Amino acid sequence: MHAEGINIIQNNGALAKQVIMHYHLHIVPRYEQPPIEQSREQIAKLLQEEIDAQTESD
């Protein structure tokens, strides 16, 4: 995905709208110019490349 930055978001407890208590984490990639224009196929390809790269490095 080659994000230029990320936000890590964690919501805990009833006041944070958590209904079932469990560990829950969001990792949101951030870009100077969001890749909204990219098609689903392009995004799927990028994700697969990231997965493949991680698999090869393990």
Backbone torsions as a table, in degrees:
resi	resn	phi	psi	omega
1	MET	NA	-26.6	174.9
2	HIS	52.2	47.4	179.2
3	ALA	-67.6	147.4	178.5
4	GLU	-84.0	-14.5	177.6
5	GLY	-168.6	171.1	177.3
6	ILE	-141.1	155.3	167.1
7	ASN	-112.7	136.0	174.3
8	ILE	-112.3	121.3	-174.4
9	ILE	-121.9	130.4	177.6
10	GLN	-132.3	126.5	178.8
11	ASN	-113.3	118.8	-177.3
12	ASN	-123.8	134.5	172.7
13	GLY	91.0	164.4	-175.8
14	ALA	-60.6	-39.5	-179.4
15	LEU	-66.7	-19.8	177.3
16	ALA	-94.6	13.8	177.5
17	LYS	71.8	23.1	175.1
18	GLN	-87.6	119.8	-176.0
19	VAL	-88.9	-46.9	177.6
20	ILE	-107.8	120.1	-175.7
21	MET	-69.8	116.6	179.6
22	HIS	-163.3	164.5	175.9
23	TYR	-75.3	128.1	-175.9
24	HIS	-144.1	127.0	-175.4
25	LEU	-135.8	135.1	173.9
26	HIS	-109.8	132.2	172.2
27	ILE	-115.8	113.5	-173.6
28	VAL	-111.1	115.0	177.8
29	PRO	-70.7	144.8	178.7
30	ARG	-124.3	142.2	-177.2
31	TYR	-133.3	148.1	174.6
32	GLU	-61.6	-44.1	173.4
33	GLN	-119.7	105.5	-176.4
34	PRO	-56.6	141.5	-178.3
35	PRO	-81.5	36.4	-178.4
36	ILE	-60.0	-32.3	-176.5
37	GLU	-69.9	-16.2	-176.4
38	GLN	-71.2	142.0	178.2
39	SER	-74.6	164.1	178.0
40	ARG	-59.0	-36.8	180.0
41	GLU	-64.6	-40.9	179.5
42	GLN	-65.4	-42.6	179.5
43	ILE	-64.8	-43.4	178.3
44	ALA	-60.6	-39.9	179.1
45	LYS	-65.2	-44.1	178.5
46	LEU	-62.0	-42.8	178.8
47	LEU	-63.1	-42.7	179.5
48	GLN	-64.3	-38.7	177.4
49	GLU	-62.4	-41.0	177.6
50	GLU	-63.9	-43.3	178.6
51	ILE	-62.7	-45.7	179.2
52	ASP	-61.1	-42.0	-179.8
53	ALA	-64.0	-41.7	178.4
54	GLN	-65.9	-39.7	179.6
55	THR	-64.3	-41.3	-179.3
56	GLU	-68.1	-33.4	-177.4
57	SER	-80.5	-15.0	-179.8
58	ASP	-81.2	NA	NA
